[in-house]
Amino acid sequence: MKNACFCALVLALLSAMPIAQAADLAVERTYGQTQTACAGTTPSGWAVQSVAPHFSACGGGDPWTLINLNGAPSGAVQTVCAFGSVPSGWETTGTLTTYSECGSAGTGADTAIRIQKT
């Protein structure tokens, strides 16, 4: 019974997790700020930092944690998921595998990239 109550509590907390839509990210944010959003289009200057398995949050899709790269100083380095596009003004400097952050497409390929602001 205790396990069932605990599971119900965890599910309730996860269901209350704030999920933004891409349009919500258009408001001014600062470099490095993150926001959870349903998978889909990534706003200009943002990148997918991680994917969180949460089957009920986005109608069956996994929410993404997006990171704002707008306003980053030259030389700034971030690690982001490889399936997204590299924002303008950033270049890829390396690849790595991080299934816990960016999932796996079953390919065994690198799942993340290290990018640097030019």
C-alpha positions in Angstrom: 0.0 0.0 0.0 2.9 2.4 0.9 4.4 1.8 -2.6 1.2 2.5 -4.3 0.8 5.8 -2.4 4.4 6.8 -3.2 4.0 6.0 -6.9 0.8 8.0 -7.0 2.5 11.0 -5.3 5.5 10.8 -7.8 3.1 10.6 -10.8 1.1 13.6 -9.5 4.3 15.7 -9.0 5.6 14.8 -12.5 2.2 15.6 -14.0 2.4 19.1 -12.5 5.8 19.7 -14.2 5.6 23.0 -16.1 5.9 22.3 -19.8 6.3 25.3 -22.2 5.4 25.6 -25.8 7.9 27.1 -28.3 5.9 30.3 -28.4 6.3 30.7 -24.6 10.1 30.9 -25.1 9.9 34.0 -27.3 9.9 36.2 -24.2 13.3 37.6 -23.2 15.5 35.0 -21.4 19.1 35.1 -20.3 22.0 33.0 -21.7 22.1 29.6 -20.0 18.6 29.6 -18.8 16.7 26.3 -19.3 13.1 25.6 -20.0 11.2 22.3 -20.3 9.1 22.2 -23.5 7.3 19.6 -25.5 9.4 18.1 -28.3 9.0 19.9 -31.6 10.5 23.1 -33.0 13.4 24.7 -31.2 13.2 28.5 -31.1 16.0 30.5 -32.7 19.1 30.6 -30.5 18.0 27.7 -28.3 19.2 24.1 -28.3 18.0 20.8 -26.9 20.1 20.0 -23.8 18.3 16.8 -22.7 15.3 14.6 -23.3 13.3 13.4 -20.3 11.1 10.3 -20.5 7.7 11.5 -19.3 5.0 9.7 -21.2 2.0 11.8 -20.1 3.5 15.3 -20.1 3.3 16.0 -23.8 0.6 13.8 -25.2 2.8 10.7 -25.3 6.0 12.5 -26.4 9.0 13.1 -24.3 9.6 16.7 -23.1 12.9 18.4 -24.0 15.0 20.6 -21.7 16.0 23.6 -23.9 18.9 25.9 -23.2 19.0 29.5 -24.2 22.2 30.2 -26.2 21.3 33.8 -27.0 23.7 36.4 -25.6 26.5 33.8 -24.9 30.0 35.3 -24.8 32.5 34.4 -27.5 34.2 31.1 -26.5 31.3 29.8 -24.4 31.0 26.0 -24.6 27.9 23.9 -24.2 27.0 20.2 -24.7 23.7 19.7 -26.5 21.8 16.8 -28.2 23.1 16.0 -31.6 19.6 15.6 -33.2 19.0 19.4 -33.1 20.5 22.0 -35.3 23.6 24.0 -34.3 22.4 27.6 -33.7 23.9 30.4 -35.8 27.2 31.7 -34.4 28.1 28.4 -32.9 30.3 25.6 -34.2 30.6 21.9 -33.4 33.9 21.1 -31.6 33.3 17.5 -30.7 30.9 14.6 -30.3 30.0 12.3 -27.5 27.6 9.6 -26.4 25.2 10.4 -23.6 22.2 8.2 -23.6 21.1 9.4 -20.2 20.8 13.0 -21.5 19.9 12.7 -25.2 18.5 9.2 -25.5 19.3 6.7 -28.2 17.8 6.3 -31.6 19.1 2.7 -31.5 21.9 3.6 -33.8 24.8 3.4 -31.3 26.0 6.7 -32.8 27.1 9.8 -30.8 24.0 11.4 -29.2 25.5 14.8 -28.2 27.7 17.4 -29.6 30.0 20.0 -27.9 29.5 23.4 -29.4 31.4 26.7 -29.0 30.3 30.3 -29.6 32.4 31.9 -32.3 
